[in-house]
Amino acid sequence: MIKHIFSGVALGAMLAVGSISGAAAADKELHIFNWSDYIDTSIIEDFTKQTGIKVVYDVYDSMEILETKMLAGGSGYDIVVPTDRNLKRMIDVGVFQDLDKSKIPNLSHMWDEITTRLATYDPGNKIAVNYMWGTTGIGYNVEKIKAAMPDAPVDSMDMFFKPEVVSKFKDCGVYMLDSPDDVIPAALNYLGLPPDSKNPDEIAKAGELLEKIRPYIRKFHSSEYIQALANGDICLAFGYSGDVIQARTRATEANNKVEVGYAIPKEGALLWMDSMAIPKDAPNPEAALAFINYIQQPEVIAKATDYVAYANGNKDSQAFINKEILDDPTIYPPADVMKKLYTTTPNDPKVQRVVTRLWTKIKSGT
């Protein structure tokens, strides 16, 4: 799954792209592998100043790249940042080592709400520490939606799953994530079925719903909707909260008179999590623990949230987060909305075959 568009932004001399050999990591060197454009580089600089540990910060733009490196072994990385389902799959095959929590005292600042949900993938919270989290939901062009349907239910998945509604937006452009792990649970939830269902009959019902609205979907995408929304090229997209907020920011910076909105569906939404973990064969696990502890200082992780405009899993950081971000209910949802957010787990091979066949059929429109 791609949550963060690969921006190509230079991250400074300390940032490198590519893999490394384990032998290259010295006691005073830390190798991190994370999503692109996902940290304020001053955090890395300050960590090096305080500890003397040089950080080599590599970036990827898809979870498949990370999984491939981790499953192959010998990556040379000390910290990686997998997303929920991918984290679970890698935990199940023994890719990561348990955390020595005695060396991460700043875990005392973590948010129970997020830590509990992370345990869906990391039972007992033995391996991972949340970095950032967000939701999947409705990105839209405010003016174009209003013009196409003045009373559009922008806070509901009716926008996508009711043919009589989504058909109104066909001409101005509808994009859907090319991710069955996100879309099928949303369809199940909309139908009142368990979003994490592994029942083939229930999954088939979600497929029937998606087939009905397939004629109105212009494109299934990974991250193209960010620029398409920002430019005003489309009017509706099912996507990730941070991506849509990024589109909103780009439109504002371009001063192109495009107003981008984001809504968490009132029916509920997927809560995704990106979390830090230490590979079993990490060359410098002590430095990794030091960095995880450093970044979970409330003031430090707040700086990271201010930079990327994603919520983080550190409760005490909220006292230091930019008020505009903290008060944005699409980034930090209120308690009643949080209760409606769901998590999902990886499918076993049999169920995955069902999902893959169904998704291929939906995308092809046959």
Buried (B, 14 or more C-beta within 10 A) or exposed (E): BBBBBBBEEEBEEEBBEEBBEBEEBEEEBBBBBBBBBBBBBEBBEBBBEEBEBBBBBBBBBBBEEBBEBBEEEEBBBBBBBBBBBBBBBBBEEEBBBEBEEEBBEBBEBBBEBBBEBBBBBBEEBEBBBBBBBBBBBBBBBBBBBBEBBEEBBBBBBBBBBBBEBBBBBBEBBBBBBBBBBBBBBBBBBBBEBBBBBBEBEBBEBBBEBBBEBBEBBBBBBBBBBBBBBBBBBBBBBBBBBBBBBBBBBBBEEEEEEBBBBBBBBEBBBBBBBBBBBBBBBBBBBBBBBBBBBBBBBBEBBBBBBBBBBBBBBBBBBBEBBBEEBBEBEBBBBEEEBBEBBBBBEBBEEEBBEBBEEBBEBBBEEE
